Amino acid sequence: MKKTGLIAVSLLVSTVSFVTLAEQCSVDNMEVIGQKAFIDIEGFDSAYRARIDTGATRTSLHAMNIEVIDGVDELDANIGKEVRFVTGNELGDYNQHQAEIVAVRRIRNSFGADIRYSVNFTLAHEGYEKTVEVNLRDRSKMTDKLLIGRDWLSCQYLVDVSQNPTTST
């Protein structure tokens, strides 16, 4: 097939995929969520007040003392290994957790870019739950210890920033 034919087929597949996604993501079926919400993480003892961030592609969790069990210097070689870390919510409830590293991601932010480990967690809010890849980052200096990205929001929530931030559980 010629190059123009491949481009046309690629555009057609992309268009069909977008239309299918758009049909699945009807605004009529979405719930409204504010700029902050309490999110439960499966296996964690306490909820996190999360900042809802439509500018973030992925979800990010506060993690300190990140240690790869039997880790090596080559970060990508640690995929599939267990990572141990301490996390805490905005109330200062700290716990140690362990999870399998599913990816190493380069995450861009306002300060540049970081390389971070990602793990899978199931996050829940008012009956809705979804498993997403969550990157681990020290968010000690940030008010909200969990940042919810588009990966978790997709097709489920519309964000209304005029809603008052959640202040208590």
Secondary structure, 3 states (H helix, E strand, C coil): CCHHHHHHHHHHHHHHHHHHHHHHCCHHHCEEECCEEEEEECCCCCCEEEEECCCCCCEEEECEEEEECCCCCCHHHHCCCEEEEEEECCCCCEEEEEEEEEEEEEEEECCEEEEEEEEEEEEEECCEEEEEEEEEECCCCCCCCEEECHHHHCCCEEECCCCCCCCCC
